[in-house]
Amino acid sequence: MQYFEPIVLEIPLQKEYITTLRLTVGGYCALTDATANVIEDVKLCAQEAALLLMRNGYRRAKLHIQMQETLHIHMTAEGEKLSCADETAATENEFSILIIDALSDNFENKENESDIDFSI
């Protein structure tokens, strides 16, 4: 298995930057021998992780992508948490968690949804 340097990206948690996140993750995955379906799954999981943090009131996130034996993604909320006034966030968060859990291995959601970890 080929080794690839890890990538760290700090990104604002705004809907306008989700495409940037997906392109970064997809570009990294394209370096590996991942299939198109796996790449799409990884991009969707990263997107849902960012949306999960955003709906929980965080403004920025740090994304770590690393290829070892599996592709490992770690996303951590950065900065202070804002208050969440959106009542639909709980249902949407459950949906995001289900998506990430179904498409990835070793999914962990730690510390009140401010630290998300998964492998594919």
Buried (B, 14 or more C-beta within 10 A) or exposed (E): EEEBEEBEBEBBBEEEBBEEBBEBBBEBBEEBEBEEEBBBBBBBBBBBBBBBBBBBBBBBBEBBBBBEEBBBBBBBBBEEBEEEEEEEBEEBBEEBBEBBBEBBEEBEBEEEBBBBBBBB
